[in-house]
Amino acid sequence: KRMMAAVGNHVAKLHRTKIGQYTMPENLKEGEWCWLYPQDLQLLSKSVDAPLV
């Protein structure tokens, strides 16, 4: 929102659909959560170049 405001644009609402290489389930509603499976954690780990502990 701040980046867009810096160039004169207004953002009323953001919706995250992806974190790094991990794509969130389409049926996940605002405020809901889901379990992450080992393959999901691998994708997130690659996104930040950090090993899983």
Legacy VTK file of the C-alpha trace (Angstrom):
# vtk DataFile Version 3.0
C-alpha trace
ASCII
DATASET POLYDATA
POINTS 53 float
0.000 0.000 0.000
2.796 2.414 0.877
4.652 1.746 -2.388
1.520 2.528 -4.385
0.811 5.618 -2.268
4.350 6.851 -2.956
3.488 7.118 -6.661
0.068 8.659 -6.062
-2.151 5.570 -6.161
-4.591 4.427 -3.464
-4.983 0.754 -2.507
-8.105 -0.020 -0.491
-7.509 -3.743 0.021
-4.867 -6.364 -0.728
-5.399 -10.100 -1.149
-2.387 -12.419 -0.913
-2.611 -15.447 -3.208
1.013 -16.513 -3.275
3.995 -16.513 -0.920
7.189 -17.167 -2.841
6.587 -20.338 -4.848
3.720 -21.481 -2.587
0.246 -20.740 -3.958
-2.449 -20.531 -1.313
-5.628 -22.621 -1.774
-8.262 -20.763 -3.805
-11.036 -21.752 -1.379
-9.213 -20.217 1.624
-11.383 -17.364 2.867
-10.199 -14.210 4.635
-9.190 -15.009 8.216
-9.040 -18.769 7.603
-5.926 -20.897 7.830
-4.829 -24.248 6.454
-2.296 -26.896 7.369
0.999 -26.811 5.511
2.252 -30.139 4.234
5.948 -31.035 3.877
5.935 -30.135 0.166
4.441 -26.715 1.032
7.186 -26.101 3.588
9.807 -27.040 0.983
8.434 -24.382 -1.387
8.430 -21.738 1.351
11.950 -22.711 2.385
13.190 -22.239 -1.198
11.563 -18.799 -1.300
13.760 -17.497 1.505
16.794 -19.674 0.756
16.729 -21.168 4.257
16.931 -24.800 5.359
14.039 -26.446 7.173
14.811 -27.107 10.803
LINES 1 54
53 0 1 2 3 4 5 6 7 8 9 10 11 12 13 14 15 16 17 18 19 20 21 22 23 24 25 26 27 28 29 30 31 32 33 34 35 36 37 38 39 40 41 42 43 44 45 46 47 48 49 50 51 52
